[in-house]
Amino acid sequence: MKLSHYLSLLLYLLLLFSTQCLSDMDEDMTILAGGSIESLYDTSVTDAEIVFTLVFNEVIKKSNERFKLKIVETDQELAIDLISGELDAIFTNTLHYLNLEEHLNPSACYVVQHGPELKSHYYLLVRRDSGIKHLSQLQNKKISIPYGHAVGQRFIDVELLKDDLPVSEHFFSEIRKSRESNSSVVNLFFGKVDAALITDFSFKVANELNPQIEKELSIIGISDPLVYQIISLRHDFSQSRINKIEPHILNINKSPRLVELFRTFRMNSLQKADSETLKEVRSLNQEYLELVTTGNKQ
């Protein structure tokens, strides 16, 4: 059995214990959050359900709240569940968040920080021996992009549109989705794809695992710093409950147990989003919309 399987089993047992301790709580005090497979970052559905349920129940237990997580297949399903009132909160990519913003509370948005910085640069990688120096040379070639990185793909789309090229869906012969960023790097390293798109932090981790990565792969594109995932409560979620929960969410670093659990899954902390957090994402998305509109007029 792989180490990750042992870890999942251990977390599952901890989750069962946590759930049993919370079983006598009033259902009205349960926060039902949703996520989608399309937006999950570097984790399986099982691990996401276990880890986030365990973490958030540990975080908010002193506020007499209970947390449950529901994972659906697509972002569209997630949107339907939120708008219908089934969900209290969502875990989603930042582009999807922008589409659902009117249904969410702008004062109750949080970012999971994975690396040393809150925002990450996206790296477009190719093999050094490929001779490829520019994105335009990847037309009709294969690229690997991990799930959960819609904003990274939007960065690629903008760069393509600025060169009067089709968006990624029509530019590449295949966009191969991977469950983990490291899988995208490995696919490129062994020549299974022609390019990969991952964050700077994921590239650093890949290099730590295999120092040959940096010697064999080359960076031909770098995005502005971007937030790629966000957690948000719905617009009509009780403010009094938010006031009760938020201090615990933002002080995870005071619990050695939670700090260690976060580190296990390469998470640093939970940070509250403000007006500056999504500035670059909004700018990127606006540029994309303007380029698409301009292209349609030509």
Phi, psi and omega in degrees: 000134180292155179303320181298327179289320175299317180298316179298318179297316179298315179295325178297318179294320177296322179296317179300318179296315180298317181295321180296321180293334183261001191295337183267010179283153177295133180299334180294341180262015178267129175265114178262112180254156180230152174216171178232154177299325180298331185253000179293136182253119171051040178202158176276166177300314182300312181296321179297314180298317182290308187296309185290326176294315179297311183298310186287328174293324177293319183294316190259007185298329180287345178265007178063032177249161177232144184240134173230147180237131178243124179254125177251174185288312191235162175297327179296317177298320180298317179298317180298316180295323179291310185295327180286348180094007181287329184253147175266337184205161176226150168251119183204170177285160189290332176292319178294323176302316180300323179291333185253009190305322182294342180262002185239161182268112183296342180266001180228056178241140185222148181242133173276117180273120184265325181246198181291340180243152179293323181252148183241148170271142172269138177250130170265117187249145171223169174283139180299326183279002180280339183078003181279127182242345186218150180306321183300336180284355182265008181300134181065022175248176185260139176231146176250126179230127180292153172301152176090003185240049178300324182290330175293318177294327176295323175301315178297317180301316180297316180297322178292314181296325178295335177262015180059037178249161179294159175294166189306322182301330181252350182275314181273150176287333178204135169251104184270115180277139177237153180284333181228148179300321182297329178294323177297319179294316180297319178301319178288317182304320182265011173076018179283337174226171183261346181203163176215150178236116180217171178278162178300322180295318179296324178294320177296317179297317180300320178293324178294324179286326182212099182301343179290339183306309184294331180284330186264337185248151182233143178268120180246000178202139180225130179275170166293164177294129186226146169267131186249345178222150182212151175244133181214143174273152182293161189296333184254016177292138186307124179294326179295324177289322177299315180299329181281324186276318191304317180303326179287321180297321186272004180235036179300327183295351179274354179250110180304324180297316181288323177301316180294320178295318178299316182297324179303324180253026175054039174248139182265312185191174171251126181242142177284134179281144175231192185296337182270342188300316184256018183303311182290325178294316178297318181297316179298315182293322178295319178298319178300312182298321179292321178293320178296315180298315179298318179295324180290334181279340184281000000 
